[in-house]
């Protein structure tokens, strides 16, 4: 599975873990942190792509 594969699904699953209000294990906490970083990187890449496409279409 790639780093950005199923990112929205993984974010939803991990959000549910947090919203359950239980104590998270270190591994779960690290997984959530990594997924959030991946999401931020993916969003930034998409924003750059949109800007690039916008400039080319002018």
N, C-alpha and C positions, 0 to 999 in steps of 0.2 A: 504494500500500500504506500502510495506516495505521500509526501509531506502535506500536500494541500488537498488530498483526496477526501471527499466527504466532509469537508471542513464545516459547513453549516450544521450537518447532522451531529458531528462531534461537539460543536459548541452547544447545541441544544441538550445533548446528553449530559454534558458536564455542568451546564446551568442547573439542570434538575438535581444533580448531586449536591450542589451548593444550596439550592433552595430547600432541600430536605431538612436543613438545619442541623444535621449531624456533624460529628467531628470527622474531618477529613484526614486520612492517612497522608504521610509525606509523599508517597508515590502518586496518589490522586491529586494532591496539591501541585506537584511538579508537572503532571500531565495537563492539568487545567492551565497552568501558566504557559506551558509550551504551545498549547493550542491557541491561546489568546495571542501570543507573539506571532504565530503562523497566520492567524486571521489578520492581524495588523499589517504584516508584510504583504499578504495577498491583496488587501484593500489598497495599500500604497501602490502596488504594481498595476492594479486596475485603473487607479486614478492617473498614473503616468501614461498608460495606454490610451485612455480617453483623451487626455491633453494632446498626445501625439496625433491621434486621429483627427481631432478638431483642427490642429494646425495644418495638417495635410489637405483637409477639405476646403480650406480658404482659398 
